[in-house]
């Protein structure tokens, strides 16, 4: 796989762009790129040419995370204002407003079937699961302390959850915390299973392989990307190359590669068979907060796409083959 620069939009937002995801295609429209910014807006972009489709407002502080339902009909945005807004993608009508006090939500993800929205943050060492048919909380997954807590860990602040990822079968939820701990939960039983260790700084992003429900990729401020057997509790690989914090990671639809973004301003492509970085893109001029591969499907898909967003207010779109 090789990335090619296809399109960049400078000043795509009026402030740092912190969040990006793809809204899957529906029967009535192609896929869209969804971005969230500290300028308090969410924007939708046409997926092949990055033409702005529309701008959504409704938050009173910066947008920290965006998520799209797997059917492409609804999406959600979370903000530093402690609210999650769920909206209809095509009409922009608000479907639900979820409160996550006392503080901001850092990341959200719909499960593979779209039945549950996992919301991480809210100032506690827990993840809340919302039923997407009723928008009621159906479970709160609390992260226990590892055995032998660090002497400095006198409060739950170190367990503040920054990131969440669903396994492809929807049975597991992995959560990354401020102290570098990764927690794995059995979702049907709402039960904590175990911690994955190896990182010692915040885990801001993590993602499961689309084909292997055991394989988990994690990105950390320690500058490393880890591969775990999330069921066997084993660290099976470490990939290094970024010069600073690794802020985001996503896996390609075929499961053969991952992309990462870093505070070193670069986007890297990693070949998983080689477990090595094979390409570095340096078109951003500030920290790269989000990378996202476009999911397969839809009549508009003319090849693979990867998007990245940055503190420099820009969006970049790459093709790959």
N, C-alpha and C positions, 0 to 999 in steps of 0.2 A: 504494500500500500504506500502511496505517495500523495502528499498534499500539494495542491496548486492554489496560489492566491487567485481568487475569482472576483471578489468585490469587497470594498470597505466603505463604510459610511462614517465620516467624521462628524462630530457633534450630533450623533444620533439621538442623544438626550442632552438636557441642559446641565447635567451633573454626572457624577460617576455612575457607570452601569454595573450593577452588582449581581444581576440575575438574568439567566437565559434558559429557555427550554423551547421545544418544538410542540406545536399543537397539531396532532395528527390530522390527516385529510379526512373529509367526510364525503358523502355521496354528492354534496352540493358545492363543495369548494376544495381547493388544494390545501396542503399543509401550510401553516403559518409559523413564523418565528415570533416568540413572545419574550419581551425584555422588560426588566424592572430597574428603576434608577433612584438615586438619592434625590432626584428632582420631583419625587412623589408621584410619578406617572408610570403607567404600564403601556407599552406600545406593541402593536402587531404589525409584522412586516411580511410582505410577499416573499416566499421562501427561495425563489431562484434569482431574483434581481434586487432584493432588499429595498424595495419601494415601500414607503410607509403606508400602511392600510388605514390605521387609525390610532388615536391616543386616548387611553382611558384614565380618568381621574377618580378620586374617591378617598385617597389616603391623605393624611395631614402631616406625615413625615415620610422619610425615604423608604422605598420598597427594597426589602432585603432578599425576598425569595419569590419565585413564581413556579407554578406547577400546572400541568395539563392532564385532564382526564384521558384515559386511553382511547375513548371513542371520539375525542376531538370536539365534543359539544360544549363542555364547560372547562373553565380554568380557574385558578385561584392565585391571589397575590397576598403576601404578608408584608407588614410594614413595621418600622420602628415605633409606630403609634400603638402597637400591641393588638392590632386587629387583623384578621384574615378576611379578605373579600372574595367571595365565590361568585362568578359571573358567567352568563351565557356568552359564548365567544362571538356568535354572529350578531346578537342584538345588544350586547353590553349590559343587559338587564341584570341587576344584582339578585342573585338567588339566595344567598345567605351571608350574614356577617357574623363571624366567629370571634369571640373575645378570648384573648390569651394573656390576661394580666398575670404578674405585675409588670412584665417587660416584654421586649420584642421577641418575635418568632424569627429564628434564623434559617430554618429550612422546612419545606413541606414536600411530601410525595404521595401521589395516589398509588394505591396498590394495583397490581397488573389487571385486575378485573374492574377496577374503578369503584369498588364498593366501600372502600375506607380511605380517608385522608389522614396520613400521619403528620403530626405537627410537633416540631421540636423547638424547645426554648421556653419562653414564658417565665424565665427566672427560676426554674426548678430543674432538678436532676431527673427529668421525666419526659416522656413523649405521650401526647394525647392522641387517641384514635377516634375519629369522627365518622359516623355512619353517613354516607353520602345520599341516602334516601330520606333521612329524617333530619340530618345535621345536628344530631345529638351525640354527646361523648359516650362511647361504648366501652372504653377501657383507658386507664392511665398506666403506662408501663414505667415503673420507677426503677432507676438504676441503683443497684446496691453497691456498696464500697467493696473494692477488692480486698482480699485477706491481707492483713498487715498494712493499713493505710499509712500513707506518707505522713510524717510528723507535721508538715506544714498544712495538711489537708484537714483543717479544723471545722470546715463548713462544707455545705454542698456546692459551693461556688465552682470548685474544680471539676465537678461533674456536670456542669452546665452543658446541655446537649447542643451541638452545633450542626450536626448533619444526620440524615437518615437515608436508608436504602432498603428497598424490598427485594427479596429473592424472586427469581422469575416465576416460581410456583406460588408466590404470595404467602408462604407458610412462615417465613422468617423475616425479621426486621433487624437490621444492624444500625447502631447508633454510635456516632463519634462524639467524643467529649473534649472539653477544654484541656484536660490533663493528659490527653493522648490515649486514654482507654477507649476500647471499642466493645460495646455490649451487644450481645445477640439474644433475641427473644423469639420464643415460639408464639406466634400471633394467635392461632386458634385457641390456645390454652391461656393466653395472656401471661405467659410464664417466662421469667428470666432463665436463660440457659447457661451462659458463661461469658467471660471476658476474653478478648483477644489482646495480647500484649506485644509490644515491640516499638510503639511510638512513645515519645516522652514530651511531645508538644501537641498543641491543638490539632484535632483531625477535622478539617473543615469540609471534607467531601469524601464520599465513598460510593461505590457502585458494584453491584453483582454482575457477573457474566450473564449474558442473555441465554446461554445454553447450559450452564453448569450451576445448579443452585447451591453448590458448596463454595464456589470460587468468588472471592471478594477482593476488590481493589480499593486501596485507601490512600488519601493524600494528606500530608501533614506539614505543619510549620517547621518540622525538623529537616525539611528538604528532601525527604524520601517518599517514594511510592512503594507500598507493600502489597504483596499478593498473599492471601490467606486461604487455607482450607477452613472455612468458617464453621464447619461441623466438627472437624477433627481438632480444632483449636490450634492449628499449626501454621506458623509463618513459613511459606514455601518459596518466597522470593522477595528481594529488595532491589529496587531500581533507583539509581541516583544519577543526577546530571544537572538538575536545576541549581542555580547559584544562591537561591533563597527559598522562602516559604513556597510550598506547593499548595495552592489555594483551591484547586478544582480538578476533578478527574471525571472522564466519561469513557465508556467502552463502545467500540464500533458495533454495528448491528450484526456483523458476522462473528463477533467475539475474538477476532484475530489481532486486534490492536486496541490501545487506549490512547487518549489524548489528555494532556495536562496543561494547566495554566498556572503561572507563578508570579510572585512579586518581583521576580527578576525581569518581568515584562515580556517573557517569551511564552509561546505555545510549543509543546513538544509532542511528537508522535512516537509511540513506543511499539515495537514489534514484540508480541508476546512469545512467539516461538524462540526469539533470540533473547528475550528479556532485556532489551536494550533500546535506547533512544536512537531512532533512525533519521529524524528530521527535526529541525528547529525553525520556527517561524518567528521573526522579530519585528513584525510590522506595528505592534502596539508600543506606545511611548510611556506606559505606566502599568501598574499591576493588572494582571489578568484574573478576573474574579469568576469567570464562567466559561466552560466549554461544553458543547452539546452536539452530538451526532444526530442527524435527522433520521427518524425511524423509517423503516421500509414501508412501502404501500402508497397508494394514491396515484392517479393518472399523471400527475405533474412531475413525478420523480424521473429525472433524466440522468441520474447518477448520484453518487454519494455526496453528502454535504456535511461540513463541520462548521459550527459558528463559535466565535469567541467574543467576549465583552470585557471592557476594561475601565479602570479609573480615568482613562484619557477621554471618556465619553463616546468612544467609537465602538462599532460592531464590525467584525471581519467575518467573511464567509469564504470558505475554502472548498474546492471540489477534491475528490480523491477517487482513485481507482486501484 
